Amino acid sequence: MRVFTFIVFCLFTKALLAQSPLSSIDTDTVTTSLNEVIINENRLQTPFSEQNRNINILTKEQIKNLPARSVSELLSFIPGVDVRQRGPWGAQADISIDGGTFEQTMILINGIKVNDPQTAHHSMNIPIPIGAIERVEVIRGPAARVYGINSLTGAINIVTRTPDNDFYEGTVQLASSLKSKEEGSGLYNGRTIQLGTGFADSTATHLVYGSHDSGNGYRYNTPYNNSKIFYQGKIKNHHEGLWNLMGGYTYNNFGANAFYAPPNDKEAKEIVQTALFSLGFTSSTLNRWKFSPRLSYRYNYDDYRYNQYNLSLFRNLHHSHVVNTEFNATYGTGRGVLGLGIELRNEFLISTNMGDRQRNNYGLYAEYKTEFSERLTANIGAYLNYNTHFGWQVYPGLDLGYKLAPHWRLYINAGSGQRIPSFTDLYTNGGGNVGNPDLNSENAWYTEGGLKYNNERSFVSISYFYRKITDFIDWTRANTDESWRASNFMQNQVQGFNVNANWQLSTLANSNWYLGLAYNYLDPKVKAVYRDPVMSKYAIESLRHQAALQLSFRSEPISFSISERFVERISYKNYFLTDVKLSYNWKNYRLFLDANNIFDTSYIEASAIPLPGRWFNLGFNCSF
């Protein structure tokens, strides 16, 4: 049935394209072109159409059409991103890119790092309601030259909205599987409320969003209670520059049945609270120089209760603090742009399980972007890093692009990256897991080449990459009677091929069609340092095949989208997921119905945790 759906989509689209030449498209109905998106990389700014890297973007219009209730669910629709949820609807998810592990992916909000030093299991505990998101950028491949440590396999940057006028918005949603609970009476269900407002004038913009999600889960002990509040302000300082303020808080309380220590953690519960604050300033250009100092702070509280009814049994409390100080500068040379930066990162952990820990990281950036000719462009740079635990290391990178013809670009890049062990990797002791304080940092070398086609209505990208990670950190054990132990277990090599394409087209003046296709193939290989066979947590859980298709149609007042995804991992059963969304728009109001996993597929993304079957979500949105 799922294969049949793919075939029908392809045949239907072929017929549509045959009947609707591009010349008939009403450009007034087409959403903002990707070519107009500027990718901000802390120092250098490059239009999406001129990028010499493999970057995927999820736009605000696409987000609106997707049947997703959390940021993690949004990411699952982006090619190359592997979302492994233990708890859906924002409870808990691990994010990896192109066959890496969840610890090897950098997560950013408006360019600010939000990774958790205790464990990347918390990196998606972010205070961003979906309504506040302008777009999501996924940069594939090591990005140390751009973002520093821990961007070993790539980076995900969540860009929030900047209001251009005053608005008020509210959304309410009710959801259910229409299945009876395993305990007690009633149905599994959930609910969401989201409120947002924005203000804009000639001197400042302000954005405020809040949301609350709650529900009784989808199986025994999986209820969730999640609240978020977020603020962003941009204030002009006369002619001198722009102040950027950001703050947010999220409270996440969820049942953690089988999340981390199955099968005996049936009564587990976890409470995670995260606060985030940043203050930055971007100066106006002065004698070709532009300066951008920034200070950010992240606090995370983690209360893991192995048995919520017996708190004396393996309860772990963790408090982590991260202070990040940055100073970036750019200088226009006439032939290009020079970017320089310095970063000081201080990480602290207070833990009942791992003790009190502290480490500091210092980094220096240098980049240069230039045009050798009208066709040939290059970005070259390096990141010099010093860590109080791991010493000095250098990570260079180079991006080259050649414009073959209008809209066509050939690119190649090579780079390196690093991932320092988390505090959990180093010091945890309990729950069947034992850390290793003698771990080395992971290091990666990466090369990629590809071809892109870009115009106002379509985008096509084909690429091949090869990545080699040395001192790969994994958790292993010889048999099920032993605890998992962290070690620099192996050398990890991955080569992959990916195709990504999307089209925006219209058959009538008041209707829009959108079609997106993507396919990723990964071929991971490992070379272990041990001769004796061992069990591995992460080395053999990589994706092998990933395919996605999305078709959207809008003809006011109706809009409809259907998404089909296929996932095959090395050590898991493959599966198809089909999701649909139907919306009715009237003036400032929108009524919508989501149906996720409409074929009620049984599937697993992490550990042995079954995820929800068929699920319905009815929502209402109003904006003024």
C-alpha positions, -999 to +999 in steps of 0.1 A: +000+000+000+028+024+008+047+017-024+015+022-043+011+056-026+046+066-038+038+055-074+005+073-075+022+105-063+048+103-090+023+096-118+000+124-106+028+149-104+040+139-139+005+145-153+003+178-134+036+191-148+027+180-183-005+201-182+009+231-164+039+248-181+060+270-159+050+300-180+015+298-166+025+302-130+012+332-112+043+345-094+022+365-070+011+334-053+045+318-049+061+321-015+095+337-008+122+321-029+150+302-012+174+324-033+164+353-011+173+336+022+206+347+037+225+321+057+242+338+087+272+319+099+281+341+129+307+361+108+301+356+071+267+360+053+260+342+021+227+340+000+214+304-001+218+304-039+255+310-036+263+285-008+291+260-015+278+236+011+250+211+014+223+231+033+186+221+037+160+247+046+126+242+060+106+274+054+078+290+074+053+280+046+064+244+047+062+244+085+026+256+083+017+227+060+034+200+080+014+179+106+039+185+134+034+196+170+070+199+181+104+211+167+116+174+168+087+163+146+095+192+122+131+180+119+119+145+109+107+159+076+142+173+066+164+151+044+195+137+061+182+143+096+176+112+117+151+119+146+150+092+172+122+099+196+117+081+229+088+103+237+068+121+210+053+156+210+085+172+223+090+149+253+124+136+243+143+131+210+178+126+198+189+143+166+217+131+143+228+140+107+240+117+080+248+086+101+264+104+131+253+101+167+231+125+186+261+138+205+278+149+172+251+174+161+253+210+170+219+227+178+216+265+176+189+291+180+196+322+159+233+311+158+235+306+196+247+272+208+222+254+230+238+219+233+238+205+268+272+195+283+257+168+305+242+149+276+228+156+242+196+138+252+186+173+265+197+193+234+162+195+220+148+207+253+145+242+238+120+270+246+107+276+210+070+272+202+065+263+166+047+295+158+079+315+166+100+298+139+108+315+107+128+287+092+151+258+101+186+255+085+205+222+084+242+225+076+255+190+067+291+180+074+316+191+101+313+228+108+341+236+133+354+264+110+320+281+114+306+270+148+335+255+168+334+224+189+308+196+188+296+203+152+311+170+141+286+158+116+266+190+111+246+218+126+209+227+129+201+264+133+165+274+143+158+309+131+130+327+148+106+353+133+113+390+131+079+408+130+074+434+102+041+446+117+020+442+149+002+409+152-016+387+177-020+349+172-035+320+191-038+283+185-056+255+203-054+218+194-070+186+207-055+152+198-062+115+203-054+081+190-090+071+197-077+041+216-085+031+251-058+036+278-040+005+292-048+016+327-080+031+339-107+044+316-109+068+287-088+074+256-053+084+250-053+121+242-034+154+243-040+192+240-020+222+230-025+260+234-001+285+219-002+323+221+020+348+203+024+385+196+047+407+178+054+444+177+074+464+151+082+501+145+111+520+130+133+515+161+126+480+174+108+447+170+096+424+198+084+388+196+067+369+225+054+334+223+041+309+249+028+274+247+015+245+268+013+209+257-001+181+278-016+146+275-019+112+290+005+096+265+000+067+241+010+037+262+016+030+299+035+058+318+040+081+289+021+112+300+037+146+292+034+182+304+055+208+285+054+246+288+075+271+269+079+309+269+101+328+245+111+364+239+132+381+211+139+418+208+158+438+182+165+474+191+182+499+169+209+521+186+206+552+165+231+548+136+255+527+156+240+493+152+215+468+165+210+452+199+197+416+199+180+401+230+167+366+235+153+347+264+133+316+270+123+290+295+108+255+291+094+230+317+092+194+305+077+167+327+072+132+311+068+096+319+100+078+308+089+041+306+117+022+289+136+053+279+170+046+293+171+015+315+146-011+301+130-033+310+130-024+347+123+013+344+086+010+338+078+036+365+105+060+354+098+098+352+119+127+342+116+165+348+138+188+327+139+226+329+159+248+306+165+285+307+183+305+279+194+341+277+215+360+252+225+396+246+243+407+215+252+438+195+259+441+157+276+474+148+271+494+117+300+492+092+328+515+101+358+518+078+349+484+064+348+468+098+317+453+115+317+440+151+294+415+168+300+408+205+276+384+222+270+369+256+248+339+262+238+317+292+221+283+293+209+266+325+195+230+326+179+211+354+175+174+351+156+153+376+156+116+365+135+093+388+141+056+380+110+049+401+087+079+406+070+061+435+103+053+453+127+083+451+154+066+471+160+042+441+185+056+416+172+092+415+197+115+397+197+153+400+218+174+376+223+211+372+244+224+343+255+259+335+270+272+303+284+307+298+294+315+262+312+348+253+319+356+217+334+384+197+331+383+160+343+408+134+343+411+096+364+433+073+356+440+037+389+438+017+375+448-017+381+413-031+363+395-004+353+395+033+376+385+062+359+370+093+376+368+127+363+355+160+371+346+195+350+324+219+352+316+256+329+288+268+326+278+304+307+246+314+297+236+349+279+205+362+266+198+397+253+162+398+244+137+424+257+110+401+287+126+384+299+150+410+309+186+405+326+192+372+340+222+353+359+227+320+367+257+298+370+260+261+387+287+241+385+291+204+398+314+176+382+316+142+396+329+109+377+328+076+380+345+042+354+346+015+364+357-020+355+356-057+384+346-080+361+354-109+324+358-117+321+321-117+346+308-091+341+315-053+358+302-022+356+302+016+387+291+034+393+292+072+403+274+103+393+270+140+420+269+167+407+253+199+421+249+234+402+228+260+414+225+296+409+187+293+421+180+258+447+207+249+452+224+215+437+213+182+433+229+148+404+223+124+407+238+088+381+239+061+376+249+025+345+254+003+348+260-035+320+267-059+318+271-097+289+286-115+285+264-146+256+284-161+227+306-148+211+287-119+237+258-120+264+255-094+291+229-089+306+227-054+332+208-034+341+212+002+365+196+027+366+202+064+372+188+099+355+189+132+356+178+168+333+165+195+345+166+231+330+139+254+299+149+274+300+148+312+279+116+309+305+100+286+332+108+311+317+104+346+283+087+348+280+056+370+247+039+375+216+026+357+238+001+338+261+027+323+297+035+333+316+065+320+353+067+312+373+098+323+402+088+300+382+093+268+397+113+239+377+137+218+363+125+185+378+140+153+363+140+118+375+147+083+349+152+056+348+158+018+318+164-003+310+173-039+277+181-055+257+199-081+228+223-075+201+239-096+183+269-082+157+293-096+127+311-082+104+281-082+126+250-079+157+236-062+175+204-070+207+191-053+227+160-059+258+152-037+282+126-025+302+127+007+328+107+026+334+112+064+360+095+086+358+098+124+387+087+146+384+079+183+346+073+178+329+072+212+305+044+217+290+024+246+298-013+245+296-045+265+305-081+260+272-095+271+239-085+286+251-092+322+276-063+320+271-026+322+275-004+291+309+013+292+321+043+272+353+040+251+370+053+220+358+021+205+365+024+168+372+043+136+339+052+119+337+058+081+306+068+062+300+075+026+267+087+013+247+099-017+217+122-015+192+138-038+169+166-028+144+185-050+114+207-046+092+226-069+066+254-064+041+257-091+005+269-098-021+258-122-045+287-115-041+322-104-055+314-069-038+280-063-004+267-053+012+233-057+044+223-039+062+190-044+093+178-025+113+147-030+144+135-012+165+103-010+196+095+012+217+065+011+244+058+037+271+032+037+287+031+072+317+010+081+334+006+114+369-006+124+370-016+160+401-014+182+391-046+200+395-081+186+368-097+208+332-092+197+312-067+217+277-053+217+274-016+205+248+010+214+253+034+185+277+021+158+252-001+141+221+021+144+228+044+115+203+050+087+208+030+055+180+044+034+158+074+039+132+087+014+106+114+017+079+128-005+057+158+003+028+171-018+009+203-009-020+220-025-036+253-017-067+267-034-083+292-011-100+286+013-087+249+013-052+237+017-040+200+018-007+183+023+004+146+024+038+134+034+053+099+029+085+088+046+105+056+043+132+048+069+156+018+070+182+016+097+210-010+098+197-028+129+160-020+129+130-030+108+122-006+080+089+013+079+067+037+059+049+066+076+021+086+059+008+119+074-018+142+061-030+177+069-062+195+058-069+232+065-098+255+059-089+293+060-114+321+064-103+357+068-081+356+100-091+321+110-078+286+102-093+252+111-071+222+105-070+185+109-038+164+111-037+126+108-003+111+116+007+076+107-026+070+090-018+034+082-012+026+119+023+014+113+042-002+141+077+013+143+106+020+166+131+049+164+152+043+195+159+014+219+129-009+219+103+018+224+072+015+202+060+049+190+023+060+185+002+044+158-026+064+141-031+098+157-055+126+150-051+163+158-078+189+154-068+226+157-080+261+154-058+292+147-067+329+147-044+358+139-049+396+137 
